[in-house]
Amino acid sequence: MAVREPGAHAEGAEPRDSGEATPERFRADVVRPSHDHMVGDPFSVFREMNALRRRIWAALERRTWPRDAIELYFLLGVLHSLMAAAANGLGNRQAAEELVRSGLVYAQMIDHRPLMAQLRLELAGIVYWERPRRSRDLALGGLKYFGDGPIAAQLHLRHARASARLGDADAARQAIKAAHDARERTRPNEVLEIGGEFGLSRATEHFLAGSALPEVPIPAARREAADGLRQAAALYEAGPEPGEDHYFGYVMCNMIDLATVQVRNGDLDAAVSTLGPVLELPPSRRIEALLRRLDRLRPELASPRYRRGPAAGRLDQQIEAFAAESIVKNLRGLPSGG
């Protein structure tokens, strides 16, 4: 934190008219937590983003050139999307939803369509577990704002996952194909330039596609899911390609989804091995998405195939202990909109 104090002091020393350097400095300050979110402790990164948000609010309270105000509103919208992703990972869906709504206000003020699409993408992920129909509708609505590139690809993949959970296998498969097509139609936009949270690596594209298909109760779909998750695991293991970031949460979620497929296929030993890195995570990195997926795995371990087996019982105990000690269980509240 101390290394940023000179920048904060320079902001205070500037005239009330915001100088050219201030929006540029704020953009750099927003890029940093977007990348930190991919690999850092969620709560620490959230606190950093909340402090940055207060600084941008303070800058807007000064007399500001219109072009600088537009940039600051854009950065606030981006920051609210990042904070919503972190809040959702920390298990506070109410704060996450409020943050997205506030971000949408900023995006609408400057009519920034890629940012509006990104915020709807974020909200589709937040509401998925409790309201899959709402998640599907938000994903489709986001595509009306921006239909090309990584943002659109992720919207299609959110649509696929929600459709699969609702039992519409055809819609899920069509959405996955549409995602791959949209990814190839990449065109530059300011949101993608931030990088980090706002990119889409090839590994994550395969993970998001593979994680949708296990919801489809068709053997062929589950085989496709296993292939996609294994391909994602190999790409994650190889590390990010140039210009990519790998979000630790997605890496771990891919392992859990792959282990779930392995358990369903009768390969418990492989599942135990796959889950090893997940279960070794410190409590500060045990985010909501991991707990949700592990909770979905536990009934598989209680099925007749495994009910009497000691290995399944030990794994179930490990999962229970993992969930009992997590940042999600220990955290009480987070700042939300503004």
SULVEN-V861548 format. One record per backbone hydrogen bond with DSSP energy under -1.0 kcal/mol. NH is the residue of the N-H (numbers start at 1). CO is the residue of the C=O. E is the energy in kcal/mol with one decimal. If there is no record, write none. Layout:
BEGIN
nh->NH co->CO e->E
nh->NH co->CO e->E
END
This chain:
BEGIN
nh->4 co->1 e->-1.6
nh->5 co->2 e->-1.5
nh->8 co->4 e->-1.9
nh->9 co->5 e->-2.5
nh->10 co->6 e->-2.2
nh->11 co->7 e->-1.7
nh->12 co->8 e->-1.4
nh->13 co->9 e->-1.4
nh->18 co->63 e->-1.0
nh->24 co->20 e->-1.0
nh->25 co->21 e->-2.6
nh->26 co->22 e->-2.6
nh->27 co->23 e->-2.4
nh->28 co->24 e->-2.0
nh->29 co->25 e->-2.1
nh->30 co->26 e->-1.7
nh->31 co->27 e->-2.5
nh->32 co->28 e->-1.8
nh->34 co->30 e->-1.4
nh->35 co->31 e->-1.6
nh->36 co->32 e->-2.7
nh->37 co->33 e->-2.6
nh->39 co->36 e->-1.1
nh->40 co->36 e->-3.2
nh->45 co->41 e->-2.2
nh->46 co->42 e->-2.4
nh->47 co->43 e->-2.3
nh->48 co->44 e->-1.9
nh->49 co->45 e->-2.3
nh->50 co->46 e->-2.5
nh->51 co->47 e->-2.0
nh->52 co->48 e->-2.0
nh->53 co->49 e->-2.3
nh->54 co->50 e->-1.7
nh->55 co->51 e->-1.6
nh->56 co->52 e->-2.1
nh->57 co->53 e->-2.5
nh->58 co->54 e->-2.2
nh->59 co->55 e->-2.0
nh->60 co->56 e->-2.1
nh->61 co->57 e->-1.3
nh->69 co->65 e->-2.5
nh->70 co->66 e->-2.2
nh->71 co->67 e->-1.5
nh->72 co->68 e->-2.5
nh->73 co->69 e->-2.5
nh->74 co->70 e->-2.2
nh->75 co->71 e->-2.5
nh->76 co->72 e->-2.2
nh->77 co->73 e->-2.2
nh->78 co->74 e->-2.4
nh->79 co->75 e->-2.7
nh->80 co->76 e->-2.5
nh->81 co->77 e->-1.7
nh->82 co->78 e->-2.2
nh->83 co->79 e->-2.9
nh->84 co->80 e->-2.2
nh->85 co->81 e->-2.1
nh->86 co->82 e->-2.2
nh->87 co->83 e->-2.9
nh->88 co->84 e->-2.5
nh->89 co->85 e->-2.0
nh->90 co->86 e->-1.7
nh->91 co->88 e->-1.5
nh->92 co->87 e->-2.4
nh->96 co->92 e->-2.0
nh->97 co->93 e->-2.7
nh->98 co->94 e->-2.2
nh->99 co->95 e->-2.3
nh->100 co->96 e->-2.1
nh->101 co->97 e->-2.3
nh->102 co->98 e->-2.2
nh->103 co->99 e->-2.4
nh->104 co->100 e->-2.4
nh->105 co->101 e->-1.5
nh->106 co->102 e->-1.6
nh->107 co->103 e->-2.4
nh->108 co->104 e->-2.7
nh->109 co->105 e->-2.1
nh->110 co->106 e->-1.3
nh->112 co->107 e->-2.4
nh->116 co->112 e->-2.1
nh->117 co->113 e->-2.5
nh->118 co->114 e->-2.4
nh->119 co->115 e->-2.4
nh->120 co->116 e->-1.7
nh->121 co->117 e->-2.1
nh->122 co->118 e->-2.3
nh->123 co->119 e->-2.3
nh->124 co->120 e->-2.3
nh->125 co->121 e->-1.6
nh->126 co->122 e->-1.8
nh->127 co->123 e->-2.2
nh->131 co->127 e->-3.4
nh->135 co->131 e->-2.2
nh->136 co->132 e->-2.5
nh->137 co->133 e->-2.3
nh->138 co->134 e->-2.4
nh->139 co->135 e->-2.2
nh->140 co->136 e->-2.2
nh->141 co->137 e->-2.4
nh->142 co->138 e->-2.4
nh->143 co->139 e->-1.3
nh->145 co->142 e->-1.3
nh->146 co->142 e->-1.4
nh->149 co->182 e->-2.2
nh->153 co->149 e->-2.5
nh->154 co->150 e->-2.4
nh->155 co->151 e->-1.9
nh->156 co->152 e->-2.6
nh->157 co->153 e->-2.1
nh->158 co->154 e->-2.3
nh->159 co->155 e->-2.4
nh->160 co->156 e->-2.5
nh->161 co->157 e->-2.3
nh->162 co->158 e->-2.4
nh->163 co->159 e->-2.6
nh->164 co->160 e->-2.6
nh->165 co->161 e->-2.1
nh->166 co->162 e->-1.6
nh->167 co->164 e->-1.5
nh->168 co->163 e->-2.7
nh->169 co->167 e->-1.2
nh->172 co->168 e->-1.9
nh->173 co->169 e->-2.4
nh->174 co->170 e->-2.4
nh->175 co->171 e->-2.3
nh->176 co->172 e->-2.0
nh->177 co->173 e->-2.1
nh->178 co->174 e->-2.4
nh->179 co->175 e->-2.1
nh->180 co->176 e->-1.9
nh->181 co->177 e->-2.1
nh->182 co->178 e->-2.7
nh->183 co->179 e->-2.3
nh->184 co->180 e->-1.1
nh->185 co->182 e->-1.3
nh->193 co->189 e->-1.5
nh->194 co->191 e->-1.1
nh->198 co->195 e->-1.8
nh->199 co->196 e->-1.8
nh->205 co->201 e->-2.1
nh->206 co->202 e->-2.0
nh->207 co->203 e->-2.3
nh->208 co->204 e->-3.0
nh->209 co->205 e->-1.8
nh->210 co->206 e->-2.8
nh->211 co->207 e->-2.8
nh->213 co->209 e->-1.3
nh->215 co->212 e->-1.3
nh->216 co->213 e->-2.1
nh->218 co->216 e->-2.1
nh->222 co->218 e->-1.9
nh->223 co->219 e->-2.0
nh->224 co->220 e->-2.2
nh->225 co->221 e->-2.4
nh->226 co->222 e->-2.3
nh->227 co->223 e->-2.2
nh->228 co->224 e->-2.6
nh->229 co->225 e->-2.7
nh->230 co->226 e->-2.3
nh->231 co->227 e->-2.3
nh->232 co->228 e->-2.4
nh->233 co->229 e->-2.4
nh->234 co->230 e->-2.2
nh->235 co->231 e->-2.1
nh->236 co->232 e->-2.9
nh->237 co->233 e->-2.3
nh->238 co->234 e->-1.7
nh->244 co->241 e->-2.4
nh->248 co->38 e->-3.1
nh->251 co->247 e->-2.1
nh->252 co->248 e->-2.3
nh->253 co->249 e->-2.6
nh->254 co->250 e->-2.6
nh->255 co->251 e->-1.4
nh->256 co->252 e->-2.1
nh->257 co->253 e->-2.7
nh->258 co->254 e->-2.5
nh->259 co->255 e->-2.6
nh->260 co->256 e->-2.3
nh->261 co->257 e->-2.0
nh->262 co->258 e->-2.3
nh->263 co->259 e->-2.6
nh->264 co->260 e->-2.2
nh->265 co->261 e->-1.7
nh->266 co->263 e->-1.6
nh->267 co->262 e->-2.8
nh->271 co->267 e->-1.7
nh->272 co->268 e->-2.5
nh->273 co->269 e->-1.9
nh->274 co->270 e->-2.6
nh->275 co->271 e->-2.3
nh->279 co->275 e->-2.4
nh->281 co->278 e->-1.8
nh->285 co->282 e->-2.1
nh->286 co->283 e->-1.5
nh->287 co->285 e->-1.6
nh->288 co->89 e->-3.2
nh->291 co->287 e->-1.7
nh->292 co->288 e->-2.6
nh->293 co->289 e->-1.9
nh->294 co->290 e->-2.6
nh->295 co->291 e->-2.3
nh->296 co->292 e->-1.4
nh->297 co->293 e->-1.3
nh->298 co->294 e->-1.6
nh->300 co->297 e->-1.1
nh->301 co->297 e->-1.1
nh->303 co->300 e->-1.1
nh->306 co->303 e->-1.5
nh->307 co->303 e->-1.8
nh->309 co->306 e->-2.0
nh->313 co->309 e->-1.6
nh->314 co->310 e->-2.5
nh->315 co->311 e->-2.2
nh->316 co->312 e->-2.3
nh->317 co->313 e->-2.1
nh->318 co->314 e->-2.2
nh->319 co->315 e->-2.2
nh->320 co->316 e->-2.2
nh->321 co->317 e->-2.3
nh->322 co->318 e->-2.4
nh->323 co->319 e->-2.3
nh->324 co->320 e->-1.7
nh->325 co->321 e->-1.1
nh->327 co->283 e->-2.2
nh->330 co->326 e->-1.6
nh->331 co->327 e->-1.4
END
